[in-house]
Amino acid sequence: MNVHHIVKSIAGALALAILGACSSDLTGANRQPVKFSFTTKTSSAAAAGIRMSPDLVVGSAGDLVLTKVQLVVDKLELNQNDATSCVAEIENSGDDHGEAGDECEDVSRDPMLVDIPVDAAVHSVVTVPLAPGTYTKLEPARPTATAFNTANPNLVGKSVRVEGTYKGTPFVFTSAVNAELEMEFNPPLVIDATTTNATVSIDVSKWFLDSSGAAIDPSTATPGSTALQRIEDSIRRSFHAFEDDNEDGDDNDDGHHQG
């Protein structure tokens, strides 16, 4: 089963006209158009010359096959300051389209449904005009928008949805994991006239692994279970953001680490 390309749905049309909390000039010469892309290509796979197939086989025995991975985000903010949360500032204001602080830069204020490619390719999600600056992290939040929830009833209150099979039996796994789901840039992302793309690499292959490297049966990930806690902890650790102007999905800076 082939995974749909990442730009399948961005909650309707992904209205970018409402971007711009930190600057009203979205098209001026002081802003640089930058693409944000997603990939499941990992540095270990790249080093070994491995390219993932359209369906991702997980676990030492190959028991788990992931066929579709979706990430749901509402607000998506670049943050210049490790000590604050841009998303929290907006949420605390009580206005989903309110402005965050000067340390924040909008990537999106509308809900996005992102199909994460499991084929190791790099897929662009959105291109936005960004103000020059040095940014340390990318912050997503789970959507609460009524229109998005109406259009995606199977994702209400969820931020991750995975389809696949475990030992041949189909499953659908969902999670509301979003706490501290911050993608850190280390070294920081410097937006200037040469910056064209930032890539978020997600090591989906480790989401459903136990300590021995065997696949976890998703049906055992019930509320409050150890299995669910391990999966959600793995999801939080799997995001890695870096500048990737050649869009090959490889982080060539040894200073980077997973957030």
N, C-alpha and C positions, 0 to 999 in steps of 0.2 A: 504494500500500500504506500503510495507516494504522499509525502507531506505537502500540503498546499503551500505555495510560496508565501513568504512572510507578509506580503502586502495584500492578503486576502480580504481582511476587514480591519478597518481602523474606525470602528464604531460609526459607520455611515461614511462620511466624507472626511473626517478628521479636520475640522475647521480650524485652520491655523491663523485665521484673522484675529483671534483673540489672544495671540501670544503677545508678550511684551510687558511683564510686570515691572521690570527694572528700567526700561527705557521706552519712550513712546516712538522712537525712531527705528522702525523695523527694516527700512530699506536704505538708510543712509550709508555714506562711505565708511562710517565707523564700525559697521557690522560685517561679519564674514559668514557666508553661507556654509554650514557644516552639516554633513550627513551623520545620522546615527544608525548604526548597523548592528545586527545580532548574528551570532554564530555559535555552534556547538563544537567547533574545532578547538581542541585543546593543545597546549604546548607539548605535552607528552606524546600526543598522537602525531603532531607535526614532526617531532624529532624522530619518531620511529617510521615516518613515511606512511602512516596509516590514514586512509580516508574512509569516513563512516559511510555505510550504505544508506539508501533511503529509509530503511527501517533499522533502528539501533538495537543491537543485541547486547544485553547487559548480564554480568555475572559470570563467574568462573565456569559454570555448567551451561551457560546460554539459555537459562530458563525463562528469562524476561526479554520481551521484545517491545520496544517503544515505537509506536507508529505515528503519534501526534502529540505534540507538546505545545500548550498555549500559556501565555503569560498575559495577565490582565492588569493594566495600570491606568490610573486616572491622571493625577498631576505628575509631571516628570520635570524635575528641577535640577539644574546645575548649581552647585554650592561652592563658594570660595572659602568657606570657614568650617573647619572640623567641629567647632564648638557649638554650632547651631544647626537646626533642621529647617530647611526652607519649607518643606511640606507641612511640618508641624506649625510653623508660623501662619500659613494660610488656613489650616484647619482650625487653629485657635481663634482666628478672626471671625469665624462663623460664616465666611463667604468663600465658596469654592473658587470664585474668580477674583478674589481679593488679591492685593499685592503683598508679596513677601518683602524681606529686607533688601538692602542694597547689595548684600553679598550673594543674592540669588539671581539666576537667569532662567527664564522659561524655555523648556523644550516642548512641552505640551500641557495644556490645561483641560483638554477634552479626553474622555476615556479612550483607550486604545486596546484592541484585542490583537495581540501579536502571536502569530504562529512561528514558534521557534524552529528553525530548520534542523533536522537531525541528520542531514547529509554532509555536514561539515563545511558547507559553502557559507559565504558571507552575504547576507541579505539586508539591503537598506530598508529602513522603516520610514524615516522622515528626514527631510532637509529643512533646517531652520536658520534664520539669520541671528548670529550671536555677537554680543559685544565682546571686544577684546578683554582678556583677563586670564587669571590663573585659577583653575577650578580643581577642587580636591575630590569631589564625589558627585554621583548622579543618584538622585533620590526618587523612587517611584512610590505611589500610594494606591491602595485598592479602590476601585470606583464605587461611588454611591449614587451616581446620576440615574435618575428615574428612566430617562430615555434609553440609556445603555442597558439597564436591567430589563426593560421591556423587550428590547431586541435580542437579548441573550439570557433567557430565563434559566438556563442550565449553569449560569456563571454568577448568579446573584450571591453576593457575599464572598466570592472566591477570588483568588488571585493567581492560582495555578490549576491547570487541568491537563491530565495526561491520559491518553488512550494507548492500549497495547494488549499483549497477551502474556499470561504467566502459565508456563507449561501447557500452552495451547488454548487456555481458557481466556476469553476476552475480559478486560477490566477497564473501568474508568476511575481514575484517582483524581480527587479534587482537594484543595487545601486553601485555607484563608491566610496562609503564611504571608506576612508582609512586614512584621515588626523587624526593625533594623535591617530591612532589605535595601541596604545602601551599596552602591557600586563605587568603590574607592579608586581614584586615579593616583598611583604612586609609582614614579614621580607624578606630580599634578599635571593636568591637561592645560596646556597654554594655547589659548585661542588668539591667533594672529593672522596675518594675511596669507600665511602658508598652510594653515590648517584646513583640511577638506573633509576628514572623516574620523569619527570615534567609534570604536567597535566594543560591544559588550559580548564577551565570551562566557558561555554558561556550560559548565561541565555536567551536563545532564546524565552522563554515564555513571556518575557516583551517587545520584539521588536515591537509588533503591538498593544500595549495597550495605551488607552488614559488616562487622569488624573482620570477618574472615574473607571478604571479597565475594561472598555468595549473594545472589539476588534475594531481596525481601519480597515475600508474597504481598502484593498491595491490598489484598482482601483482609489481611491481619492488621492493617493500619487504621484501626477503629479509634474513635475519640478517647483520649487519655492513655492510649497504648504506648508501649515502648517503641514499637515499630513506627508509629506516626511521629513520635518525637524525634527519632533518629532521621527519618526522611526529611522532616522539616528543618532540622539542624543542617543536614547536608545541602538542602536547597539554599539556605542562607549563606553557606560558605562557598557556593559554586559560582558566584558572579565575579567577573574580573573585567575591568574596563581599562581601555588604553587607546592612545592615539594610533591610528592605523590608516595613514594617508594613501597607502598603496592598496588598501582594501583586500589584503590576502589572509586576514584573520590571524596573523602571527604577531605576537608581541616580541619585538626584537630588543627591548630594553630590559636588561637584567635587574634593574631597580624595581620593576613592577612586581606586585604580589597580589594574590587573590584577596578580595575584600570580604 
